[in-house]
Amino acid sequence: MPLTRVVLVGAGPRGTGLLDRLTTLAPTLLPGRDLEVHVVDPFPFGSGRRWRADQPEVWSLDGPSPLTDGATVRAWAAANPRVRTPRPGEPLARTLVGEYLTWAFWRTVRLAPPGVSVRTHRASAVDLDDRAVVLDTGTVLPADVVLLAQGRPGSLPTPGQRARAEFADRFGLHHRRPRDGDPAAPDDVAAGADVAVRDVGPLTGDLVTLLTLGRGGRYVDGEYRPTGLEPRIRLLPPGHPPWTGEPSPDAAAAWARRRAALTRAGVLTAGNAVRPDVDRRAFVLDDGTATRTLIEPDTGTGPLARSDDTLLRTLATRGELAGWSGTGALLDRVGRAHPRRFAFGALPGTAGFHPENDAAARRVLGLLADVPPRRVARATATIEVRRVPLTDPDVVGMFAELTEEYAARYGHRHDLYALPDGEFDPPHGTLLVLREHGEPVAGGAFRRYDDDTAELKRIWTHTDHRGRGLARRVVAELERAAGELGYRQVYLTTGPRQPEARALYLAAGYTPGFDVTADPETVGPLAFRKNLTIPTCQVGIDGNQRSPLWSRP
């Protein structure tokens, strides 16, 4: 039966809701087709990053719960002996909501109807094109439609934040930049010590909760009862606009009430500014108070090109993501809507998304009904590994596709045949092709870099066969061949616009020769090295006629 593939990036509340509706509606809206949904998230499936179950117990739900109403979560807890049922009127703990979301995700997977399959990938998506999504593990997932549901992304530090962080590192201070859902309030702040926190709304309220309720305090009839273990919290202006998309009114109102109660209790006071002071080796407030700890929560503000989400940042940098339409379609820098890329959830932006998962799923499945089904790669037979000369006919197609790929990514064509005679021939090099069913599906080569080092070149996988691990097989075969020729190390470079190659080499145990946290475009060619395990063979017996003698070929 024809197969349609969807890649869903993000498995938190929004992703779980979309998955539920996609799997439920697919048999009706995609008749005569199988649907394969690949779900990608580095965090626990269902709860995602923000609602994961390892959050502090003192964090409770101030607004509506994600995905469903609170009554549903309470009923689920009452029927589940493994979790504590909240008392009537007691706020729902976020850890409980996270457990419910995890259960809901795997229940959706388990109940997927015939013809619908769900595959999960505990990884991050780092790039995509019109054919596939690339993961940081090196896996390439073919996709007919891509749905982004990562939730609200964070942002890279501003120049001022970086300067303050460097100042803190220099003088042994503390500079924190937690995201929503990250329990990053420092435990090493002593009782009575001053700590400066920027007020960006309920996110700041979460951090303050760790410094108050997390130290035994409690609220009684709207008033805060301190324990004396709290630090002196100095609340600063946000410093830049809070995230686009205001928090729920319930959450904002709850933080306002807690802030007022903490102020009346003398635990919290307002400040106006903070600056690094080299002479005092501290962060100094406008009233002259010195503090060793400054917390500036990450509100996810700024352009998408500064997002801490690699996929969003990559697309924005290339001009493929400048916003999204009211239907969720991704818009490029000139406002064109992409027909097969959508985003749903709490991503920042001025245009809203359709609030209903059901309507979003129907829209996507309706689109897929008009998309010709992708040709499914045939079941893997025996892969034939051929060592070939540069003039072999299989190499012609391989180099032609590589030429077009490089031109699409870098804007100019490379003459891949511009090589010295015998560059890839033994005893210094090897060019190989993987064939399946009589057709070339992948290939690659190496040449001499120095006496002990081979340099990998021209790693290629046919576009119809990506996502099957063939590139990893090519690299392994080349490493084995290089070892057979006596090389002890492999070296290679790949371009900054080939994130799937970067992920492949990292996953294959290569050591990067560059800062992996830097923007690849600022690095240029990305260099990697790997030491080889040199094969040995028995060549005789020692003079005592006991121990075998071994030699490298």
matplotlib code that plots the C-alpha trace (Angstrom):
import matplotlib.pyplot as plt

x = [0.0, 1.3, 3.1, 2.9, 5.4, 5.0, 7.8, 6.5, 9.2, 8.2, 6.4, 5.2, 1.5, 1.0, 2.8, 0.9, -2.4, -1.5, -0.3, -3.6, -5.7, -3.4, -3.5, -7.3, -8.3, -5.8, -7.9, -10.8, -8.9, -6.2, -8.0, -5.9, -2.7, -0.5, 0.6, 4.0, 4.6, 8.1, 8.1, 11.3, 12.1, 15.3, 13.0, 10.6, 7.7, 4.4, 5.7, 8.4, 10.9, 8.5, 6.3, 8.8, 8.4, 11.7, 10.5, 10.3, 7.3, 6.6, 5.8, 2.0, -0.3, -1.6, -3.5, -5.3, -3.4, -2.1, -3.8, -6.8, -8.8, -7.7, -10.7, -9.4, -6.0, -7.6, -9.8, -6.8, -4.8, -7.7, -7.8, -4.0, -2.7, 0.9, 0.3, -1.0, -4.5, -4.6, -7.1, -10.2, -9.1, -5.4, -3.5, -2.2, 1.5, 3.3, 5.0, 1.5, 0.5, 3.8, 3.1, -0.4, 1.0, 3.6, 0.8, -1.4, 1.5, 2.2, -1.4, -1.8, 1.1, -0.3, -3.8, -2.8, -5.2, -4.1, -2.1, -0.8, 2.6, 4.5, 8.2, 10.0, 13.4, 15.0, 17.0, 17.0, 16.1, 18.9, 17.9, 15.4, 14.8, 11.9, 12.7, 13.8, 14.5, 18.1, 18.6, 21.7, 22.3, 23.0, 19.7, 17.8, 14.0, 12.2, 9.1, 6.1, 5.1, 7.0, 5.1, 7.0, 5.6, 8.7, 6.9, 8.4, 12.1, 14.8, 17.2, 21.0, 22.4, 22.5, 25.9, 25.2, 24.2, 27.4, 29.5, 27.8, 28.3, 32.0, 32.3, 30.8, 33.1, 36.1, 35.4, 33.7, 30.2, 26.9, 25.1, 22.0, 19.9, 17.2, 14.4, 10.8, 10.6, 14.2, 14.7, 17.9, 17.6, 20.9, 20.9, 24.1, 22.5, 22.7, 19.8, 19.7, 22.1, 21.1, 20.1, 19.1, 16.4, 14.9, 11.1, 9.9, 6.5, 5.4, 8.8, 10.4, 7.6, 8.7, 12.3, 11.2, 9.0, 12.2, 13.8, 10.7, 8.4, 11.3, 12.9, 9.9, 7.9, 4.1, 1.2, -1.6, -4.7, -2.9, 0.1, 3.6, 5.0, 8.8, 11.2, 14.3, 16.0, 15.1, 17.6, 16.8, 15.3, 15.9, 13.5, 14.8, 13.1, 13.2, 15.9, 14.2, 10.6, 9.2, 8.4, 5.9, 2.7, 1.6, 1.3, -2.2, -4.1, -4.4, -0.6, 0.1, -2.5, -1.1, 2.5, 1.2, -0.5, 2.7, 4.9, 2.8, 2.7, 6.5, 7.0, 4.8, 6.8, 10.0, 11.5, 11.3, 12.2, 12.4, 15.5, 16.1, 19.4, 22.5, 26.0, 29.3, 31.7, 35.3, 36.6, 34.0, 34.1, 30.3, 27.1, 26.1, 22.5, 21.4, 21.3, 24.9, 24.0, 26.4, 25.3, 27.2, 24.2, 22.3, 19.4, 18.3, 15.6, 15.7, 12.4, 13.0, 12.9, 14.6, 14.7, 14.5, 18.0, 19.0, 16.9, 18.7, 16.7, 19.2, 16.5, 14.7, 18.0, 19.2, 16.0, 15.9, 19.5, 18.9, 15.8, 13.4, 11.7, 10.7, 7.4, 4.2, 0.7, -2.5, -2.8, 0.6, 2.4, 6.0, 6.8, 10.1, 11.8, 9.7, 6.4, 5.9, 4.1, 5.7, 3.2, 4.5, 6.0, 3.8, 4.2, 1.7, 2.2, 3.8, 6.4, 6.9, 5.4, 2.7, 0.4, -1.6, -2.1, -5.3, -6.0, -7.6, -5.4, -8.3, -8.6, -4.8, -4.6, -7.5, -5.7, -2.5, -4.2, -6.3, -3.0, -1.4, -4.4, -3.4, 0.3, 1.4, 2.6, 6.4, 8.0, 8.9, 12.4, 12.4, 13.3, 17.0, 18.6, 22.3, 24.3, 27.1, 30.3, 32.3, 35.7, 35.7, 37.9, 36.9, 35.7, 33.1, 29.6, 28.2, 30.5, 29.0, 25.6, 27.1, 29.2, 26.3, 24.0, 26.7, 27.4, 23.7, 23.6, 26.6, 25.3, 21.9, 23.6, 26.6, 25.5, 28.2, 29.3, 32.4, 34.2, 34.4, 36.6, 39.4, 41.7, 45.3, 45.4, 45.0, 44.0, 41.5, 43.4, 45.3, 47.7, 47.0, 43.2, 40.0, 36.7, 33.7, 30.1, 27.3, 24.8, 21.4, 19.2, 21.9, 21.6, 24.1, 22.6, 25.6, 29.3, 32.5, 36.2, 39.5, 42.9, 46.3, 46.5, 49.9, 51.8, 49.5, 46.3, 43.6, 41.2, 37.6, 35.9, 32.7, 30.4, 27.1, 23.7, 21.1, 18.2, 15.7, 17.6, 18.3, 17.4, 18.5, 21.9, 23.8, 26.1, 27.2, 27.9, 29.9, 32.1, 32.6, 33.6, 36.1, 37.6, 38.1, 39.7, 42.0, 43.1, 43.9, 46.2, 48.0, 46.5, 46.2, 44.0, 41.2, 40.8, 38.0, 36.3, 32.6, 30.9, 29.1, 25.7, 25.7, 24.4, 23.5, 27.2, 28.3, 25.9, 27.0, 30.7, 30.0, 27.8, 30.5, 33.1, 35.0, 36.7, 35.7, 38.6, 36.3, 34.0, 30.7, 28.7, 29.8, 27.7, 29.1, 29.0, 31.6, 33.9, 34.1, 35.1, 34.4, 37.4, 37.2, 39.7, 39.4, 42.0, 41.6, 41.9, 44.5, 43.7, 46.4, 47.0, 49.0, 52.3, 54.1, 55.2, 57.9, 61.2, 59.8, 57.1, 54.4, 53.3, 51.9, 53.5, 51.2, 51.7, 49.8, 49.2]
y = [0.0, 3.5, 5.2, 8.8, 10.1, 12.9, 14.2, 15.8, 17.8, 18.3, 15.8, 18.1, 18.9, 20.4, 17.6, 15.0, 16.5, 16.7, 13.1, 11.9, 13.6, 12.6, 8.9, 9.0, 10.8, 9.2, 6.1, 8.3, 11.2, 9.1, 6.1, 3.5, 4.8, 3.9, 6.8, 6.7, 9.5, 10.1, 12.0, 13.8, 15.3, 15.3, 15.5, 12.9, 12.2, 13.7, 16.0, 17.6, 20.0, 22.3, 19.6, 16.9, 14.9, 15.9, 19.5, 20.7, 19.5, 23.1, 24.1, 24.0, 24.9, 28.4, 28.4, 25.9, 22.6, 21.9, 19.5, 18.9, 20.3, 19.9, 17.7, 15.1, 15.0, 14.7, 11.8, 10.1, 10.5, 9.1, 6.0, 5.5, 4.0, 5.0, 8.7, 10.8, 12.2, 15.9, 17.0, 19.0, 22.6, 21.8, 23.1, 20.5, 19.9, 20.3, 16.9, 15.3, 17.0, 15.8, 12.2, 12.5, 13.9, 11.1, 8.5, 10.2, 10.2, 6.5, 5.6, 7.4, 5.4, 2.1, 2.7, 3.8, 2.1, -0.4, 1.3, 4.0, 3.6, 5.9, 5.9, 7.9, 9.5, 10.9, 13.5, 17.1, 18.1, 20.3, 20.9, 20.0, 20.3, 19.4, 15.7, 15.0, 16.1, 15.8, 14.8, 15.5, 11.7, 11.6, 10.0, 11.5, 11.1, 11.3, 13.5, 14.5, 17.1, 18.5, 19.8, 21.9, 21.8, 22.4, 24.9, 28.2, 28.3, 30.0, 32.5, 33.0, 35.4, 39.1, 40.8, 42.3, 39.0, 37.4, 40.2, 39.7, 35.9, 36.4, 38.8, 36.3, 33.5, 35.8, 36.7, 33.4, 34.9, 33.3, 34.3, 32.2, 32.4, 29.7, 29.0, 28.4, 25.1, 24.9, 24.7, 26.8, 28.9, 28.4, 26.3, 27.9, 31.3, 31.7, 32.7, 36.5, 37.0, 39.4, 37.8, 39.9, 38.5, 40.2, 40.2, 38.7, 37.6, 34.1, 32.6, 34.8, 33.7, 30.0, 30.9, 32.9, 29.9, 27.8, 30.4, 30.7, 27.8, 25.6, 26.6, 25.9, 29.1, 29.0, 31.2, 31.5, 33.5, 35.4, 36.3, 34.8, 33.2, 33.2, 30.7, 32.9, 30.6, 32.8, 35.1, 38.8, 38.9, 42.1, 42.2, 44.1, 45.3, 42.8, 44.6, 43.8, 43.0, 39.8, 36.9, 37.4, 35.8, 36.8, 34.1, 33.1, 35.7, 33.2, 32.7, 36.4, 37.2, 34.4, 35.8, 39.4, 38.1, 36.2, 39.2, 41.5, 39.1, 38.6, 42.4, 42.8, 40.0, 41.9, 39.0, 40.9, 44.4, 46.3, 47.5, 49.5, 48.6, 46.4, 46.7, 44.7, 46.3, 45.2, 47.0, 45.3, 42.0, 41.9, 42.9, 46.2, 47.5, 51.1, 51.6, 50.3, 46.8, 44.2, 40.7, 37.6, 36.2, 37.6, 35.7, 36.8, 34.4, 33.6, 34.9, 33.7, 37.2, 38.4, 37.3, 33.6, 33.7, 34.1, 31.2, 28.5, 25.9, 24.8, 24.0, 27.3, 29.2, 27.3, 27.9, 31.6, 32.2, 30.7, 32.9, 30.0, 31.0, 34.6, 33.9, 31.9, 32.4, 32.2, 28.6, 27.7, 27.5, 28.7, 31.9, 32.7, 36.1, 37.3, 36.1, 32.9, 30.1, 26.7, 24.1, 21.3, 22.9, 24.0, 25.1, 24.8, 25.8, 28.4, 29.7, 33.4, 35.5, 38.1, 35.7, 33.2, 29.5, 27.5, 26.6, 23.3, 20.2, 18.6, 21.3, 21.4, 17.6, 17.8, 20.5, 18.5, 15.3, 17.1, 18.4, 14.9, 13.4, 15.6, 14.7, 11.7, 9.0, 8.7, 5.7, 3.4, 2.0, -1.7, -4.1, -4.2, -7.1, -7.9, -4.7, -5.2, -3.1, -2.5, -0.9, 1.0, 3.3, 7.0, 6.1, 3.5, 4.3, 4.2, 7.1, 9.3, 9.4, 9.7, 12.8, 14.3, 14.2, 15.5, 18.4, 19.5, 19.1, 21.3, 23.9, 24.0, 24.5, 26.8, 28.5, 27.3, 24.1, 22.1, 20.1, 16.8, 15.3, 17.9, 15.5, 14.2, 10.9, 7.9, 10.1, 7.5, 4.4, 1.9, 1.8, 5.4, 5.6, 3.8, 4.7, 2.5, 2.2, 0.4, -1.3, -2.8, -4.6, -3.7, 0.0, 2.4, 3.7, 5.2, 5.7, 7.5, 7.6, 8.4, 9.6, 10.0, 13.0, 12.1, 8.8, 7.8, 9.6, 9.0, 11.8, 10.9, 12.6, 12.5, 10.7, 10.3, 8.7, 8.6, 10.8, 8.0, 6.0, 8.5, 7.8, 4.1, 4.5, 4.0, 6.9, 5.4, 2.1, 3.9, 5.6, 2.2, 0.5, 3.3, 3.2, -0.6, -0.1, 2.6, 0.4, -2.4, 0.0, 0.8, 4.2, 4.8, 7.9, 9.4, 13.1, 14.9, 18.3, 19.0, 22.2, 24.4, 23.9, 20.1, 19.6, 15.9, 15.2, 17.0, 14.9, 11.7, 12.2, 13.1, 10.0, 7.9, 8.8, 11.5, 14.3, 17.8, 20.2, 23.2, 24.6, 22.6, 25.4, 28.0, 29.0, 26.7, 29.6, 31.4, 28.4, 27.5, 24.0, 21.7, 19.4, 16.0, 13.3, 9.7, 7.1, 3.7, 0.3, -1.2, -4.8, -7.4, -10.9, -13.9, -14.4, -17.1, -18.5, -17.0, -18.8, -20.6, -22.1, -20.8, -17.2, -16.2, -13.3, -10.6, -7.9, -5.1, -5.7]
z = [0.0, -0.8, 2.2, 3.3, 5.8, 8.3, 10.6, 13.7, 15.5, 19.2, 21.4, 24.2, 24.8, 21.3, 19.6, 21.5, 20.7, 17.0, 17.0, 18.6, 15.9, 13.0, 13.9, 14.6, 11.4, 9.0, 8.1, 7.1, 5.4, 3.8, 2.5, 0.6, 2.2, 5.1, 7.3, 9.0, 11.6, 12.9, 16.2, 17.1, 20.5, 22.8, 25.9, 27.3, 24.9, 26.0, 28.7, 26.5, 28.1, 30.1, 31.7, 32.3, 35.5, 37.1, 38.0, 41.6, 43.5, 44.6, 41.1, 40.5, 37.6, 37.8, 34.5, 32.3, 31.9, 28.5, 26.1, 28.3, 31.2, 34.8, 35.6, 33.2, 34.8, 38.3, 37.1, 35.6, 38.8, 40.9, 38.7, 38.7, 41.9, 41.0, 41.5, 44.3, 43.8, 44.5, 47.1, 46.1, 45.5, 45.6, 42.6, 40.1, 40.5, 37.2, 37.7, 37.8, 34.6, 33.0, 34.0, 32.5, 29.3, 29.1, 29.6, 26.9, 24.3, 24.7, 24.8, 21.4, 20.0, 21.4, 20.0, 16.5, 14.0, 11.4, 8.6, 10.9, 12.6, 14.9, 15.3, 18.0, 17.8, 21.0, 19.2, 17.9, 14.3, 13.0, 9.3, 6.7, 2.9, 0.6, 1.0, 4.5, 8.1, 9.5, 13.1, 15.3, 15.4, 11.7, 10.9, 7.8, 7.9, 4.6, 4.9, 2.8, 5.4, 8.3, 11.4, 13.9, 17.5, 19.6, 21.9, 22.8, 21.9, 23.9, 22.5, 22.3, 24.9, 24.0, 24.0, 27.4, 28.8, 27.5, 29.0, 32.4, 32.2, 31.4, 34.3, 36.6, 35.4, 35.9, 39.5, 40.6, 40.7, 39.5, 36.4, 35.5, 32.4, 32.9, 30.4, 31.2, 33.0, 34.0, 37.8, 37.7, 40.9, 42.7, 45.8, 47.0, 47.7, 51.5, 53.7, 53.9, 50.9, 48.2, 44.8, 41.8, 39.5, 36.4, 36.5, 33.2, 34.5, 35.7, 34.7, 37.3, 39.7, 39.2, 40.1, 43.2, 44.3, 44.5, 46.7, 49.0, 49.0, 48.1, 51.4, 53.6, 53.3, 52.8, 52.0, 54.5, 53.7, 51.0, 53.2, 52.9, 56.1, 55.8, 57.5, 57.6, 55.1, 52.1, 50.4, 50.0, 46.5, 44.5, 41.6, 38.5, 35.3, 32.5, 30.6, 27.3, 26.2, 27.6, 25.2, 22.4, 23.4, 26.9, 29.6, 30.6, 32.7, 35.5, 35.7, 35.5, 38.2, 40.5, 40.1, 40.9, 44.1, 45.2, 44.4, 46.5, 49.4, 49.3, 49.3, 52.3, 54.1, 53.4, 51.3, 48.0, 47.2, 43.9, 42.1, 39.0, 37.5, 38.0, 36.7, 37.0, 39.4, 38.9, 42.0, 44.2, 42.2, 42.3, 40.6, 42.1, 42.2, 41.8, 45.6, 46.0, 47.2, 46.0, 45.0, 43.8, 42.0, 39.0, 37.3, 33.9, 32.6, 28.9, 27.5, 24.0, 22.5, 19.4, 15.8, 14.9, 13.6, 17.3, 18.5, 20.5, 18.5, 15.8, 13.3, 13.6, 13.6, 10.5, 8.5, 9.5, 8.6, 5.1, 4.7, 4.7, 7.9, 8.6, 10.1, 9.6, 8.2, 10.1, 9.0, 10.4, 7.0, 7.3, 5.4, 3.8, 3.8, 0.9, 2.5, 0.4, 2.3, 2.1, 1.0, 3.2, 6.3, 9.2, 12.8, 15.6, 19.2, 21.4, 18.9, 19.1, 16.3, 15.5, 13.6, 15.5, 14.9, 14.7, 18.3, 17.6, 17.1, 15.3, 12.7, 12.2, 11.7, 9.2, 7.3, 7.1, 6.1, 3.5, 2.0, 2.0, 0.2, -2.8, -2.6, -4.7, -2.3, -2.0, -3.7, -0.8, -0.9, -1.5, 1.3, 1.8, 0.0, 0.2, -0.1, -2.6, -1.9, -5.1, -5.3, -8.6, -10.7, -11.2, -14.7, -13.5, -14.8, -11.3, -10.4, -13.1, -11.5, -8.0, -9.0, -10.9, -7.9, -5.6, -8.0, -7.9, -4.1, -3.6, -6.1, -4.2, -0.9, -1.8, -4.9, -7.3, -9.0, -8.2, -10.8, -8.8, -11.5, -11.1, -9.4, -10.1, -11.9, -9.6, -6.6, -5.4, -6.6, -4.4, -2.8, -1.6, -2.0, -2.7, -4.4, -3.6, -4.4, -2.6, -4.9, -4.1, -6.7, -9.3, -8.7, -6.9, -3.7, -1.9, -2.2, -1.1, -1.4, 0.4, -0.7, 1.0, 3.3, 4.8, 5.5, 8.4, 7.5, 4.9, 3.9, 3.2, 0.2, -1.8, 0.7, -1.1, -0.6, -3.4, -2.6, -2.8, -0.2, 2.5, 6.1, 5.9, 7.5, 4.2, 4.7, 8.0, 6.2, 3.5, 6.2, 8.0, 4.7, 3.9, 7.4, 7.0, 3.6, 4.9, 7.7, 5.3, 3.4, 6.7, 7.5, 11.2, 11.1, 9.1, 8.4, 6.6, 6.2, 5.4, 4.5, 7.1, 5.3, 5.6, 9.1, 8.4, 7.5, 10.7, 12.8, 11.0, 11.8, 15.4, 15.8, 14.2, 16.8, 15.0, 16.9, 15.7, 15.2, 15.8, 18.5, 18.0, 19.8, 17.2, 14.2, 11.4, 9.0, 11.1, 11.1, 7.4, 6.5, 9.5, 10.2, 11.8, 12.8, 14.0, 15.0, 13.3, 14.8, 12.5, 11.5, 12.2, 10.8, 12.1, 10.2, 12.2, 15.6, 17.7, 18.5, 21.5, 19.3, 21.6, 20.9, 17.5, 15.7, 14.4, 11.7, 10.1, 6.4]

ax = plt.figure().add_subplot(projection="3d")
ax.plot(x, y, z, "-o")
ax.set_aspect("equal")
plt.show()
